Amino acid sequence: MKRWKVWILLCVSMVMVFLSGPLFAGGDDLSAVKAEIAAMKNRLKVMERQLTRQQGLIEKQNRLIKAYENALKKQEKELEIQKKEVAKQKSAIEAQRKDVKSLDNLKQALGHIELSGDVTGIVQGTSNMDSGDRTDGEYTFDFNIATHFGGYGSFFIHLEGGDGEGLNDDVPSFSVPNYDAYATENRNNQSDLTISEAYYEFNFLKGKVTLDAGKMDISAYFDQNEAANDETTQFLSNIFVKSMGLTIPEPDRYYCPGIALTVSPAKLLGFSVVGASVEEDDWENLFTHDFGVAQVDFRPRIKGRQGNYRFYVWLDGRNHLKNKYLSVVSESYRDHHADESQKGWGLSFDQEIIDGIIAFARYSQTDDDLASWNGDDGQWEMIPFDKVWSCGLQVSGQYWKRKDDAVGLAYGQTLLTGDYKRANDHTANEQYIEAYYRWQLHKRFALTGDFQWIKNAGGDSEASDIYIFGLRSQVDF
């Protein structure tokens, strides 16, 4: 800025020198010169102001440039931080890729394995029981593992654990009120996880023929029912779950060595044959006192609605005794009078009546003049009833806009044998009613409210009616 002023003053001085001659000329000329000088001064002031303004603009631009430079440096720092973050994320992504690859390798290695499980918890309380009312609980846990060998079949393992007998050891009825209870206690009275089932399964002729062999629940192969078969989601009382445990004796250890052949030549028809070793030492003396059952299953669609009509016969080869020998038999399972087998037959029907409503009926019958061995008490006991029947309905919640909920209602009886009535006073057929509502809160979680009524519990006509209220929770994995 100072250089500009110097140059301007130098130019003015030269002009004045150049005009010095005329300055001393006449007065008019002098006035003109003065006017010219004044004009030049004014222009000089204007130029000075312009220069000052330009200087301000330049300083402002310099400040903006400096601000831009600072912002650029800040952005460079942020960019450097972002570069480091991107590098970090790349490393994390690469680690995740390695993890995913490891998981994929694990999935590929375990791809042939299927896992599932569930936990069932039940609390029940009685009302009006002669021996005093009780409130008991129990739980069971199931873990299932399956692996497949392509065309060479599959292998299944069912691990099970539980604690508590529920009301089963308190209510004096023939049909236990809680068929789910299954305590697996060790020597320290702690619950253990046991191998309940472990068996091979082979399929032939595109699945029309199935052969299972190993340790299994043989009751799963006959007397099935769509509406009354599962104590974890449907009815709880034994009589509304299956006939085994009532007219059909359970294996001594329930899960036992067995073999099952199932043939389904058409959608309408199926056959199954089961053989099992059912005594206490079932693995030591396989099939010496065996159990066998054969079932035929008709599966018609009546007016477009599915039905299942099953008929079966069974034979229990364990030692049994004619009731007439109870007064002379020794307290030994191997007594020479105990040379009878127990046999029977049964049926299990279920039929969809209308959308969402299934009706069911079940009946089973056995010998009416036999006694069986009670291993817990070490004595022979007369079999008190020879016939059991039940019927009922299952209604889907679709009618009140909860399609996964269900209501069940059933009635049943155990019919006493003539020998038992003659040997005891005040006898009457035991009667049952059960109703439940299953509230499906989530596809893997449900709560069920349950009510049971038992009349003539244990075949005793003088026993008070028993009312049982229960709550069941079911969690599936």
C-alpha positions, 0 to 999 in steps of 0.5 A: 500500500505504501508503494502505491502512495509513493508512486502517486506522489511522484507522479503528482510532483512531476506534473507540478514541475511540468506545470510550473511554468504555467503556474506563474502565468496569468491568473486564469491559468493559475485558477485552472491549475488549482482546480486541476490540483483540487480535482487530482486531490479528490481523485487521490482520496477516492483512490485511497479509499478504494485502496483501503477497501481493497486492503480490507477485502484482501485481509478478509480473504486472507482470514477466509483462506486461513479458516479454510486451511484450518478446516482443511487440516481438521478434515484431514485429521477427521479423514485420517481417523475415518481411515483408521476406523475403516481399517478397524471395521475391515479387520472386524469384518474379516474376523466375522468372515472367519467366524462365519466360515468357522460356523459354516464349517461347524454347520456343515460338520453338524448338518446331519444332526437335528436337535430339539427340546422342551420343558414341562412344568405342572402344579396341581392342587386337590379339593375335597380329598378324604385324606386331606388336600394337597398341592404338588408340582413337578417338571420334566425336561426332554432333549432329542438328538437325531442323525441321518445316514442317507439311505441307511436310516437314522438314529435317535436319542431321547434324553429325559430328566425330571423331578417330583411325582406331582399328585400321583402319589397322593390321589388314590385313583386308578388313573393318575392325574398327571401322566407327565410326572417322571422323576429321574433321581440318582442315589443322592436324590438329585435329578439326573438326565437319563437316556430314555430312548436310543434306537435305529430307524430304517426306511424301505420302499420310499418310506412305506416300511419303517423298522425301529430297533433299540431302547424305546417307548413302545406305547408310541407305536399303537393306541395313538390319538390326534386329540388325546395322546400328549400329556404336555399339550392335551389332557393330563390324566392317564385315561385320556392319554393312553390305555397303557398304565391301565388295562395295558401294563407298562414295562417294568422300566417303561423305556425298554429294548424293543423292535417295531415294524410299521407298514403303510401301503396306502394313505388309507391303511397302515399296520404296525407290529411291536415286540419288547422285553419288558421285565426289570432285567430287560437287557439281561434276558432279552425277550424271555418274557416279552410284550407284543402288540399288533395294530391296524390303522384305517385313515379315511377322509369322510366328506373331506375330513380326516379320521383315524380308526385304530384296532389292536391286540396285545400280549404280555408274557410276564408272569401272571396268576389266576385270582383263585391262587392268590390264597396259596401263592408264595411271595415270589414272582417265580411261583409255579402258579404264575404261569399265565400271560395277560392279553387284551385288545383295544381301539382308538378313534379320532375324527374331525367333525367340522373345521377345528373340532375333533371327536375321539373315543378310546376303549381297551379290555383285558382278562378279568381273572388275573393277578399281577406282580407288584415289584415295589411291595413284593407281592401279588395283587388282583387286577381291579379292572378289565375295561377302560373307555373314554370319549371327548372333544378337542376344539380349536381356538379359531372360533374366537380368533386364537387359532393356536389355542385349544379347549378339551373336554373328556369323560371316561370310566374304569370298569371293575372286574367281577372278582374284584367286586366280590373280594371288596366292599363298597365298590363302584366304577371309577369315573373321570371328567377333565377339561383344559384350555391351552393358551398359546402365548408364543409358538414356543410357549404355552400355558394350560389351565386344567380341571379334573373330577374323579368319582369313586376314586380307587373303585371305592363307592364311599370315597368323596368326589375329588376336584383337581385344579392345575396349571401347566407350562410348556416351553419348546426349543 
